[in-house]
Amino acid sequence: MASYPWNDGRLLTLSPGDTATCQGGLNQQQIYCVFFYNSAQNDTGAMLNVAWNNSNPPLSVTVPGTTMNLGLAAMLFVSGNDTNTLSVSMIPNQPGAQVQCFIGSVKMPMNYSGGINNTPLEADGQLHPFNAFTRYYAVPQSHWYSAQLQSNVNQFVSVQFTQQTAQVIIVNAPSDPSPTLYYAGTTAKGQVKVNFTYNQTYQWYLQGNGEQMVWINADSIQNSLSASISLQSLSSLYQPHKP
């Protein structure tokens, strides 16, 4: 049984009895998501407890059974307005269980040495590979942009973060899209939206305001092989009105 300091939100591997604690590392006016991947060597599910506020009981999170990171991430959203600390504990006595996890937001993770690929998303309108454990970031200016997510596999999942909101995007969704989502406190009250399409491409518009935006892959390694994302500035597409 091990105990890990987790203020940088880095990618960790937890075994039964392990605990990771982010002590005072969550900022007010920011939303965070803990991404959980089943990394067991066998088809063993995993159960964890997440303590996030002394006034509320811990939340139970179940990461479905799979083999070697081949499943979607389970995701738990929490707001820095509700707490500045959270602790993730893997329940003991789960033979063979193992989970990889990290904290994602416009701030986190802050340590990428453990395996998260952190890279800028250029607003060039080109499709860029959206591999597993990838965090794209950009600081859109104060005008409109077009974003696009593309994948040819069933139920490809990613998350877009701004300071106080998160959008779960599901491409090529089945008839009943059902990512494993958990909400702490006020995040269940409109801070997190789930948008999906039955098509292989999802396009949406966003307006920059000089603040950072982040896109994090929440899917498995094999499901991400064909996934791509793009961001295009629309400011050059509009011409000023001439009388």
C-alpha positions in Angstrom: 0.0 0.0 0.0 1.4 3.3 -1.1 0.5 7.0 -0.5 1.2 9.5 -3.3 1.3 13.3 -3.1 -0.7 14.5 -6.2 -0.7 18.2 -6.3 0.7 18.1 -9.9 -2.1 15.8 -11.1 0.4 13.6 -12.9 -0.3 10.1 -14.3 -0.2 7.6 -11.5 -0.7 3.8 -11.3 -2.7 2.7 -8.3 -3.0 -0.8 -6.9 -5.4 -2.0 -4.2 -4.9 -0.1 -0.9 -3.0 2.8 -2.6 -4.0 6.5 -2.1 -3.3 9.6 -4.1 -4.0 13.0 -2.5 -4.1 16.5 -4.1 -3.8 18.7 -1.0 -4.9 22.3 -1.6 -4.0 22.0 -5.3 -7.4 22.8 -6.8 -8.1 26.5 -7.8 -11.4 28.3 -7.3 -13.2 29.1 -10.5 -11.8 26.0 -12.2 -13.4 22.7 -13.1 -11.3 19.5 -12.9 -11.8 15.9 -14.1 -10.1 12.8 -12.7 -9.5 10.3 -15.6 -9.4 6.6 -14.5 -8.1 3.9 -16.9 -8.3 0.2 -16.1 -4.7 -1.0 -16.6 -5.0 -4.5 -15.2 -3.3 -7.4 -16.9 -6.7 -9.2 -16.9 -10.3 -8.4 -17.2 -10.7 -7.2 -13.6 -12.8 -4.2 -12.7 -11.7 -1.8 -10.0 -13.5 0.2 -7.2 -12.2 3.4 -5.8 -13.3 6.0 -3.2 -12.9 9.7 -3.8 -13.0 12.0 -0.8 -13.5 15.6 -1.9 -15.3 17.6 0.8 -15.6 17.0 4.6 -19.3 18.0 4.4 -20.1 15.2 2.0 -19.4 11.5 2.0 -16.8 10.1 -0.5 -18.0 9.1 -3.9 -17.6 5.5 -5.1 -16.2 5.1 -8.6 -16.2 1.9 -10.6 -13.8 1.4 -13.5 -15.2 -1.3 -15.7 -13.1 -4.4 -16.4 -10.9 -4.6 -19.4 -7.4 -5.5 -20.3 -4.3 -3.3 -20.6 -5.9 0.1 -21.1 -8.3 -1.1 -23.8 -11.4 0.6 -22.3 -12.8 4.1 -22.1 -11.9 6.2 -19.1 -14.2 6.6 -16.2 -14.4 10.3 -15.3 -15.1 12.2 -12.1 -15.7 16.0 -12.3 -15.1 18.3 -9.4 -15.1 22.1 -9.0 -12.5 24.2 -7.2 -15.4 26.2 -5.9 -16.5 23.2 -3.8 -13.1 22.0 -2.6 -9.3 22.6 -3.0 -8.4 19.0 -2.0 -9.3 15.6 -3.2 -8.1 12.1 -2.3 -8.4 8.9 -4.4 -8.2 5.6 -2.6 -8.3 2.2 -4.3 -10.3 -0.2 -2.2 -8.2 -3.1 -0.8 -8.8 -6.8 -1.5 -9.3 -6.5 -5.3 -6.9 -9.2 -6.6 -5.4 -8.3 -9.9 -6.9 -4.8 -10.1 -4.9 -1.9 -11.3 -5.9 1.7 -12.4 -4.0 4.5 -14.1 -5.3 8.0 -13.3 -4.5 11.7 -13.7 -6.2 15.0 -13.1 -7.1 17.1 -16.2 -8.1 20.8 -16.5 -6.9 24.1 -17.9 -4.3 23.8 -15.1 -3.5 20.1 -14.8 -1.7 17.9 -15.1 1.4 20.0 -14.4 3.9 17.1 -14.6 4.1 15.3 -18.0 7.0 13.0 -17.2 4.7 10.1 -16.4 3.3 9.7 -19.9 0.9 12.5 -20.8 1.5 14.2 -24.1 1.0 17.9 -23.7 1.1 19.9 -26.9 -0.3 23.1 -28.4 -3.3 22.8 -30.8 -2.6 25.2 -33.7 -5.5 27.1 -35.1 -4.5 26.1 -38.7 -7.6 24.1 -39.7 -5.6 21.0 -40.1 -6.4 17.6 -38.5 -3.9 16.6 -35.8 -3.6 13.1 -34.4 -5.5 12.8 -31.1 -3.7 9.9 -29.4 -4.5 8.4 -26.0 -3.1 10.3 -23.0 -2.9 13.5 -25.1 -3.7 16.9 -23.8 -4.0 19.7 -26.4 -4.1 23.3 -25.3 -4.7 26.7 -27.0 -5.4 30.3 -26.1 -8.0 31.4 -28.6 -8.3 35.2 -29.2 -11.5 37.2 -28.9 -13.2 35.9 -32.0 -14.9 32.8 -33.4 -13.3 29.5 -34.1 -14.4 26.2 -35.6 -13.3 22.9 -34.0 -13.7 19.4 -35.3 -13.3 16.0 -33.9 -13.1 12.9 -36.1 -13.0 9.2 -35.5 -14.1 6.1 -37.3 -14.5 3.9 -34.2 -17.6 3.5 -32.1 -18.0 5.9 -29.2 -14.8 7.9 -29.3 -14.8 10.2 -26.2 -12.9 13.4 -25.4 -13.3 16.4 -23.0 -13.0 20.1 -23.7 -12.2 22.3 -20.8 -12.5 26.0 -20.1 -11.9 27.6 -16.7 -15.4 26.8 -15.3 -17.0 24.4 -17.8 -16.3 21.0 -19.4 -17.9 19.5 -22.5 -17.8 15.7 -23.0 -17.8 15.0 -26.7 -18.7 11.6 -28.1 -18.1 10.9 -31.8 -19.7 8.0 -33.7 -21.9 7.3 -30.7 -24.0 4.1 -30.4 -27.8 4.4 -30.0 -27.3 4.8 -26.2 -24.0 6.6 -25.5 -23.0 5.9 -22.0 -19.6 7.0 -20.9 -18.9 6.4 -17.2 -19.3 9.8 -15.7 -19.4 10.9 -12.0 -20.1 14.3 -10.6 -19.1 15.9 -7.3 -21.0 18.9 -5.9 -22.0 21.7 -8.2 -20.5 20.0 -11.3 -23.8 18.1 -11.7 -25.6 21.4 -12.1 -24.7 22.5 -15.6 -21.0 22.8 -15.5 -20.5 19.6 -17.5 -22.3 19.1 -20.8 -22.4 15.9 -22.9 -22.7 16.3 -26.6 -22.7 13.4 -29.1 -23.2 12.6 -32.7 -23.9 9.4 -34.5 -21.6 10.5 -37.3 -17.8 10.1 -37.5 -17.3 13.9 -37.4 -18.4 16.4 -34.8 -18.0 20.1 -35.5 -18.7 23.0 -33.2 -18.0 26.7 -32.8 -16.3 28.4 -29.9 -15.5 32.0 -29.1 -12.1 32.9 -27.6 -11.6 35.3 -24.8 -7.8 35.2 -24.2 -8.1 32.3 -21.7 -6.7 28.9 -22.2 -8.8 26.0 -23.5 -7.8 22.3 -23.2 -8.9 19.1 -25.0 -8.1 15.8 -23.4 -8.5 12.3 -25.0 -10.6 10.1 -22.7 -10.5 7.0 -24.9 -8.4 3.9 -25.2 -5.1 3.4 -27.1 -6.6 1.3 -29.9 -9.7 3.6 -30.3 -7.4 6.6 -30.7 -5.3 5.3 -33.6 -7.6 7.0 -36.2 -8.8 9.9 -34.1 -8.0 13.5 -35.0 -8.8 17.1 -33.9 -8.6 20.5 -35.5 -9.0 24.1 -34.6 -9.6 26.9 -37.2 -9.7 30.6 -36.7 -12.7 32.2 -38.5 -11.6 35.8 -38.2 -10.1 35.8 -41.7 -13.3 34.4 -43.2 -15.3 37.6 -42.3 -14.9 40.8 -44.3 -15.9 44.2 -42.8 -19.1 45.6 -44.2 -18.6 48.3 -46.8 -21.3 51.0 -47.2 
